[in-house]
Amino acid sequence: VKRLPSGDYAVSLGDQGNKFELSKGGFTLTRGGDVVIKVTRKRTAQQRPQLMPPVALPAMAQQAFLSQGRRLSAEAAELLQSKVDSDMTDFGTRLQLMAFYSSKSLLSAEVRPRHQKLVLWLVKNYPESASAGSHEAHIHAHSDPDGYVNAKNLWLQHARTQDQNVIILQNAAKFFLLSDRKTAEGLLKQAQAVEPNNADVAQQLGQLYKLGLIYPGSKQERQKLAQNSMEQFEIAVRQGDGGSTSHPQLPDLATVAFEAGAADKARQYANQLLKAGDDGRAIHIGNIVLGRLAIQAGDIAQANSHLLDAARIQGGPTLNSFGPNMSLAQELLEKGETETVLEYFQLCGKFWENAKLKEWTDVVNRGGTPAFGGNLNY
């Protein structure tokens, strides 16, 4: 009797005195009246073979599957769901479905359990994967509290057992960024203690502190957040390419330096941004920061000039999507510079086609100040 790698058995009966009996529960081999060997297999309906998780795909391939998932039709998703139900090893299909359900989990109670199951599987088995740190792998605490707690516990367990793994700590921090910034900060500080010069960790911490500026707080609290953010962005720039005009963190760095009250640094970083050539967002933010500094210095004419220069650009992915920054425009409205702000709206309309511009124009024409919302921070 030989057990094969597949789990099956190969049996050689030998002489004719041997007898082999096979049943669903196993088999018996006898010689004459004696039982030579008896093999039984007991398996309940609840017991299923444990499959080893598949090898995670490269980061670019994971991103491609997530992108495909966002574009799935409901019919295609159902077909993929049946495929996943029968094959636990299909990593790519799981990512597609996770992305598909992610955009609907806030509104549809029906898809939340499916999304939760996929996220928990990913976090449990592949906390170090790029997709585990994606927004598609986030579970919202208010729409799926049970799923959020389950994912939270998994991430915290990973952080305890793999406390030297910077990538896992970063992914865990991404999960907590919007729901529990204090925990996210602790995880990133833990990662920074492991790798003090890691530019990615510093950038993530800088964004976390900058995010805090969106929420209400005292002047002292805001300045402290901005100071912390500036320090982290400076680490990211220093560890990156030494602070070239094309560094992706420079626009944020100029902004938080201004909010921190570090006028000289804000001016330095803003002037670097103006040397960025055809980088629309860099030139936009550089002029916004210089204009706000001009207001502080009492030079309204210079501030007006910077506001218009901030809109004389070709746009860019972020500007075309989220729109222009309105912090300088709001400050100039408070100074009574209505005509300049209206011209700014018109110029912004060349790269940002959004109904908000008309709404804001109408409010200003009536003598009011628009509620710019997120555009004060973009």
N, C-alpha and C positions, 0 to 999 in steps of 0.2 A: 504494500500500500504506500503510495507516494502522494504527498500533498503538493499541488502545483502552486506557483505564485499567484494565480488567479483566484485561489481559494477552493478550486475543484480538486477531486482526488482521482488519481490513476490507480487502478487495481489490477494486479496480475493474479489470476486464480491458481496457476500452477497445475497440479494434477487434478483428475476428475473427482477426487474425494472432497474437494473444497466446494463450499456453497456460498454464494454471495446474494444477499437480500438487500434491496434498496427501497427506501421509503422517503417521504417528505421530511421526516425528522432525522434522517441519517442513513447508516447502513450497518449490516452485520456480516461478518465473515466467519464461517464455521468450518471445522474439519471433522468429519464424522459427527459425533454428538457434542463436540467441544466448541465453545465459542472462542475463536482465536482473537478477534478484535471487534469491538462495537463502538461506533462513532455516532453520537447524537448532536444535533444542533438545536439549541433552544433559543428562540427569538420571538419576543412579543411584538405586538403590532406597533407599540410605541418606540421600539428600538430600531434605529435606522443607522446605516453605515455612516461613519464620520469621514467626510471628505476633507482632505487638506485644502486650505484656501489656495487659489491660483496665485501665480507670481504677478505682482502688480505691474501694470504697463508703464512705459516711460512717461514722463510728465507731459510731453507734447501730445502723445497718443491719448492720454487721459483727457486733456483739454479738448481734443478733437471729438471724443465721444460725448463729452458734456455739451459741446456746441451742437452736435447732431441731435442730442436729446431735447434741446430747447426748441427745435424746429419740428419735432414729431407731431403727427396728427394723432387724434384720439384712437383711431382705428389701428394705426401702426403701433401705438403704445400697448394696446391690448394684446396684439400678436407677440410683442416682445415680453410682456408679462407672463404669458403662458410658457414661453421659452425659459425664462428665469425660474419659474416654479418647478420646472423639471430638470434644471441644470444649475447647481450651486456654483459651478466653476466659471461661469460666463461673466467675467469682470467687466468687459466693455459694455455689454447689454445692461448690466446693473447701473453703470454710470449714466447711460442714456436715459433710463427710466427715472433715476434720481433727479436728473436735471428737468425732465418733463414734469414730474410731480412737484418739484420745488416751487415752480411758479404758480401752482394751483393750490398748494397746501394751506395758504392763508385763508382762502375763500371756500374750499371744498372739504367738508368733513369726511367725505368718502375716500379721498386720496391720501389723507394724512397717515393712516396706518401703513399704507404701502410705502410712502416716503420715509416714515419713521423706520420701518424694517430695513430698508436699503441703507439708510444713514448709519444705523446701529451696527449693521454687518460691516460696513466700511470702517467705522471708527474702531470697532473691536479688533478687526484683523489687519488693517492697514493704516494705523494712525500716522505713519510717516509718509504716506502717499500725498502727492500734490492735490488730488481730488478731495482728500479728507480736510484740507484747509480751504476748500472753495466755498463760496456762498451757497452753492447748491446743497452742501452738507450741513447747512445750519438748520436747526429746528427752533421755531419761535416759541418762546416761553408762554406767551399769552394765548396762542392758537392751539398749541399742542403741549400742555404742561407736563403730561406724563412722559411723552417722548423727550422733552427737554431735560427732565430730571434724569432719565436713563442715559442720555448722551452725556450729560454733565458728569455723572458718576463715572462713566467710562473714561472720559478725558482726565478727570482728577486722579483716577487710578493709574493711568499711563504716566501722568506727571510724577506720581510717587515712585512707581517702580522703574521708570526710565528717566530719572531726574537729571541725567547728563546728556540726554538726547535733545539737542537744540531744535531740530526740525519738529519733533513731536511737541515740544513746549510752545513753539511758534504756532503750530496748527491748533493747539488747545486754546491759545490766546485769541486766535481768530474766531473761534466758536463763541467765546465770551465777550467779544469786543462791544457788541451793542447791548447785551443783556446784563453784563456784570463787569464793568470796566475795572473795578478794583481787583477782581480775580485775574483778569487779563493782564493788568499791570504787574501783579505778583509773578505770574508765569513768565513774562518777558524779562523781568528783573532776574529771575532764576536762570533764564537762558543767557542773559548778559553776564552773569557771574561765571558761567561756564566758558563763554567766549566773549570777553570784554570788547574786542575789536571787530565783532561781526557787524558789518554794515546793514545787513537785512534786519537784524534784531533792532538796531538803533533806529532805522527808518520806521519800523513797526511801532516802537515806543513813541517816536515823534508824532506819528499819525494819531496814536491813542490820546496823547495829551492835547493835540490840536482839535480833536473831536470834542473834547471837553469844553472848548471855547464856544461851541454852539449853544450850550445850555446856560441858563441864567446863573449868575454868580456875582459876588462883589468884585470891585476893581482889583483888590489885592489877590483874590482867588484866580481871576483871569490872568493877571500878570504872572503869577506863579506857574500856572499851566503853560503859558506861552514861553516862559523861561525854560521850563523843563523840556518843552517841545523843541525849542531852539538848540539846546545843548545836545539833544539826541540827533537832530538833523545835521548838526555840525559834525558829529561823529560819523554819520552816514556819508556825508560829502567827503570828509577827510580820508576815510577808509576806502572810498570809491575811487574817483579819478582826480582827487586833489582840489576839487571845486571849479571845474571848467564851467563855461557858460551853458553847456548842454546838460549839466547834471540834473536829473529829474526832480531832485529835492530842493533845488534852488528857489523855485516859486514859493513853496511852503516855507522855506527858511526865511525869505525876505518878509513874508507876511507875519510869521510869529515873532520875528525880531522886532517889527513895529509894535505888535501887541504887547511885547515884553518891555517896551519903553527903551529898547536899545537902538536909538535913532541912528547912530553912526554905522552900526552893523546893518541895519535895515537899508540905509542908503548905499552902502557898499554892495550888498547882495542885489539890490534893485538895479544898480548901474551895470552889474555883471549880466543881468537878464537882458538889458537893452542891447547887448552885444551878441545876442543869440541868433542873429540873422533872420531866417524865415520862420522861426519858432513862434507861432502866434500867441500861445499861452504865456510864454516867457516874456514877450514884449508887453502883453496885456497886463500881467501882474506887476512887472517892473514899473510901468507908468502909474498903475493904481497906487502902489506903495509910495512912489516919489510924490504923487499928488497929495496924498494924505500928509506926508512930511511937510509939503509946502503950506498946507492949511495950518499946521502947527506953528510954522514960522510966520504966519500972517500974510503969505503971498498968494492971494486968491487967483490972480491972473495966471500965475504959474500952475496952480492946481487945475484951473480950467483947461490949460493947454495939455497937461498930462492926461486929463480925462478924455479928451478928443483923440489924442495919440493912442490911447489904450484901445480905441475902437477902429483905428485905421490899420487893420490887419486882415489877413486872409482867413482867420478863424483857425480851427483845429478840432480834433476829435472831441476833447472835453468841452471846449467853448461851443461847438456846434450842437452838442447834446444837452449839456446842463445850462449853458448860457453864460453871459458875462458877469463879472463881479460888479456889485452895485454899492460897495461900501463908500467909495469916493463920491459917487453920484448922490448918495443920501446926505453925506456931510456938506456937499455943495448946495443941495436944496435947503438945508438948514441955514445956509449963508445967503439964500435968496437968488442963487444962480440958476434960475429956471430955464432960460434960453439955452445955456450950455448943456444942461442935462437932457433937454428935449432933442437937441442935435445929437447927443450921445446915443439916445435911443434909436434915432434914425440910422446912424452909422452901424450900430449893432445888428440892425435888421438885415444887413447885407450878408451876415454869416449865421445869424440865429433867427430862423423863421418860427416865431412863437407868438401866440395870441397875447401873452403877458405883456409884450412891449406896447401893444395898443391900449391894454387896460391901464398900464402905468402912465402912458401918455395922457389918457383921459383924466386920471386922478391929478396929475401935475397941472394940467390945463384948468382944472377946477380949483387950484390953489392948495391941493393936499400933498401929502407925502405917501407914496405907495408902501404897502407891506411887501418888502422885497424877499422875505423869507430866506430860503437857502442860498439865494444869490448874493447875500452879504458875506457868504463864507466860501463860495466856490473859487 
